Amino acid sequence: MLSRLYFKLSFNSNSPGSLRSARVVVPLLMGLLHPSSVIDVGCGGGSWLLAYRENGVLELLGVDGRWIDKKVFRLEPELLQYQDLTKSFDVGRRFDLANCLEVAEHLPAEAAPVLVENLVRLAPVVSFSAAIPGQYGLHHVNCQWPEYWTTLFSRHSYRPVSMLGWQIWDNKEVEWWYRQNLMLFASERYLEQHPDLLSRAAPPADIPAHFIHPDCFAFHTDPAVMPLRLVLRALPLAVLSRLRRLTGRRRA
């Protein structure tokens, strides 16, 4: 129930912004990586996949839970595959690039290593972003700083190549959560074969370990959005409480 509600809220409110953001970021990734195949894990309505298609990528696959309605999926329904993202899965092939954006924070902490294992199984390069601590959102249950994810990827010999947010830092066409959180991970083997990627995608040398985008800070301190944040924070608990009351009545 909560997953269905999350999708409906996120799709209705974020889809235009997601597609607008993707149309800025995807050309940057194409210039760096030149992928001919892309898989999007936690693809939602398929906005990012559509942007990859618009940039010439023909081999595409979206993966998400069964609450995603194929009728609102932006690509052909057969390009959406249902999987439980908290469990290990295999789609039977590898892709040039795996996309996983603003998904990981919605999964329980015990599923984080599984998610990363799935991503590295799927591609040698992963475009990744996840909410940082304190970043409000519906069902944000595992918000972490970048080094948390870097540690998980490093267990599979993947290293952070770039914090792509710095290349789009001031671009208002891109939603602030992507500018805040977007990173690129690549396998050591891939980097041996593409040594120029490190220099072309390197972040500024003097960036701090932790940083907050000004637009992220403004959102979280704006009194106008405080009621919405309180609703988002309380909603999961309210849903669970309602379910418990209904269950109690049935038992009675």
DAVENZI-V138300 format. One line per field, one symbol per residue. ss: DSSP state (H for helix, E for strand, - for the rest). phi: phi as a letter, one per 20 degrees, with the letter a starting at -180 (. if undefined). Layout:
ss = ???
phi = ???
This chain:
ss = -HHHHHHHHHHHHHHHHHHHHHHHHHHHHHHHH---EEEEE-----HHHHHHHH----EEEEEE------------HHHEEE------------E-EEEEE--HHH--HHHHHHHHHHHHHHE-EEEEE----------------HHHHHHHHH---EEEEE-HHHH--------HHHHHH-EEEEEHHHHHH--HHHHH-------------HHHHHHHH-HHHHHHHHHHHHHHHHHHHHHHHHHHHHH-
phi = .ffffgffffffedgffffffffefggffffedlfdbcddenflfngfffffffdnedecbdcaffffeffdffdfgfeddebefecfbbenaddfbddbdldgfedfgfegffgffffffeafccecbbfegnffrfledbebfgfgfffffffdmdcfebeggffcgdeffdgfffffdfccdcfgffffecffffffdffgfdfffcbcfgffffffdegfdggffffffeggffffffffffffffff
